Amino acid sequence: MSQPPHRSGTTHFGFRDVPAGEKQKLVGQVFTSVARRYDLMNDLMSLGIHRAWKRYFTATCQVKPGDRVLDLAGGTGDIAALLRPRVGDAGTIVLGDINAGMLSVGRDRLTDRGLVAGLEYVQCNAEKLPFPDASFDLVTMAFGLRNVTDKDAALGEIARVLRVGGQARVLEFSEVRADWFKPVYDFHSFKVLPRLGRLFAGDADSYRYLAESIRKHPPQEELRTMMEAAGLSRCGYVDLNGGIVAVHTGYRV
């Protein structure tokens, strides 16, 4: 088995190889740049379908009133807002994000919507979470894992902070299944998306990186194997829209 890039001293930042220690800073620059336009970014990348993906993702989570939830890469608070009614007044959702700009946008938007009680905000690195073992009933991560330098470490931390019986859920862009659709998808990703990013957000490079990061992310079966290796059980996934994204699930036993 070949050595993972991040353990050999380098890793990928889009299609570029960079020193592993620099990726976190480079990703941080991307998300600081797009933080205020994050919803626009997702609309451009998914043609607006990301909203339906997130609704499905949260509607099918294993969660009940009173649960404690960790939403990693919590971004602008979309997942937290959808899960908040499900945990009820006795429940808590912790938004964790490594990027202060994204976390600030999420807090402001949720507060503007009157969502304050039962929400906490923590700036943290998914590879080294500042929480005790067995702290959460559910850990979610939507469109964040592909930006993590050491994905194995992040998945291991997710497993560590889950309580026995707890569920891990990862929503991420994945590998398109239909051969006929791949050229169409590539054209949108590498030709259309950067131009839209330049036009609407004044930032083509960040959008180009995000398209490239999707292609470098582990496909469905590989990610399922990684989740199992991290200590999660009963791992599986559901493809949405032909594998453009996949919802991965695992449990702590």
GICOR-V139718 format. One record per backbone hydrogen bond with DSSP energy under -0.5 kcal/mol. NH is the residue of the N-H (numbers start at 1). CO is the residue of the C=O. If there is no record, write none. Layout:
nh->NH co->CO
nh->NH co->CO
This chain:
nh->7 co->4
nh->8 co->4
nh->8 co->5
nh->10 co->5
nh->11 co->18
nh->13 co->16
nh->16 co->13
nh->18 co->11
nh->20 co->9
nh->22 co->19
nh->23 co->19
nh->23 co->20
nh->24 co->20
nh->26 co->22
nh->27 co->23
nh->28 co->24
nh->29 co->25
nh->30 co->26
nh->31 co->27
nh->32 co->28
nh->33 co->29
nh->34 co->30
nh->35 co->31
nh->37 co->34
nh->38 co->35
nh->41 co->37
nh->42 co->38
nh->43 co->39
nh->44 co->40
nh->45 co->41
nh->46 co->42
nh->47 co->43
nh->48 co->42
nh->48 co->43
nh->49 co->46
nh->51 co->48
nh->52 co->49
nh->53 co->49
nh->54 co->50
nh->55 co->51
nh->56 co->52
nh->57 co->53
nh->58 co->54
nh->59 co->55
nh->60 co->56
nh->61 co->58
nh->63 co->61
nh->66 co->87
nh->67 co->64
nh->69 co->67
nh->69 co->92
nh->70 co->138
nh->71 co->69
nh->71 co->94
nh->72 co->70
nh->72 co->140
nh->73 co->96
nh->74 co->71
nh->74 co->96
nh->77 co->74
nh->81 co->77
nh->82 co->78
nh->83 co->79
nh->84 co->80
nh->85 co->81
nh->86 co->83
nh->87 co->83
nh->87 co->84
nh->88 co->84
nh->91 co->88
nh->92 co->67
nh->93 co->118
nh->94 co->69
nh->95 co->93
nh->95 co->120
nh->96 co->71
nh->96 co->94
nh->97 co->122
nh->100 co->98
nh->103 co->99
nh->104 co->100
nh->105 co->101
nh->106 co->102
nh->107 co->103
nh->108 co->104
nh->109 co->105
nh->110 co->106
nh->111 co->107
nh->112 co->108
nh->113 co->109
nh->114 co->111
nh->115 co->110
nh->116 co->114
nh->119 co->116
nh->120 co->93
nh->122 co->95
nh->124 co->97
nh->124 co->122
nh->125 co->128
nh->126 co->124
nh->128 co->125
nh->131 co->129
nh->134 co->160
nh->135 co->132
nh->135 co->161
nh->136 co->161
nh->137 co->68
nh->138 co->68
nh->139 co->167
nh->140 co->70
nh->141 co->169
nh->142 co->72
nh->143 co->141
nh->143 co->171
nh->147 co->144
nh->148 co->145
nh->151 co->149
nh->154 co->150
nh->155 co->151
nh->156 co->152
nh->157 co->153
nh->158 co->154
nh->159 co->155
nh->160 co->156
nh->161 co->157
nh->162 co->158
nh->162 co->159
nh->163 co->136
nh->165 co->252
nh->166 co->163
nh->167 co->137
nh->168 co->250
nh->169 co->139
nh->170 co->248
nh->171 co->141
nh->172 co->170
nh->172 co->246
nh->174 co->244
nh->176 co->174
nh->177 co->242
nh->181 co->178
nh->182 co->178
nh->183 co->179
nh->185 co->181
nh->186 co->182
nh->187 co->183
nh->188 co->184
nh->189 co->185
nh->190 co->186
nh->191 co->187
nh->192 co->187
nh->193 co->188
nh->195 co->191
nh->196 co->192
nh->197 co->193
nh->198 co->194
nh->199 co->195
nh->200 co->196
nh->201 co->197
nh->202 co->197
nh->202 co->198
nh->203 co->197
nh->207 co->203
nh->208 co->204
nh->209 co->205
nh->210 co->206
nh->211 co->207
nh->212 co->208
nh->213 co->209
nh->214 co->210
nh->215 co->211
nh->216 co->212
nh->217 co->213
nh->217 co->214
nh->223 co->219
nh->224 co->220
nh->225 co->221
nh->226 co->222
nh->227 co->223
nh->228 co->224
nh->229 co->225
nh->230 co->226
nh->231 co->228
nh->232 co->227
nh->233 co->251
nh->236 co->249
nh->238 co->247
nh->240 co->245
nh->243 co->240
nh->244 co->240
nh->244 co->241
nh->245 co->240
nh->246 co->172
nh->247 co->238
nh->248 co->170
nh->248 co->246
nh->249 co->236
nh->250 co->168
nh->251 co->233
nh->252 co->166
nh->253 co->251
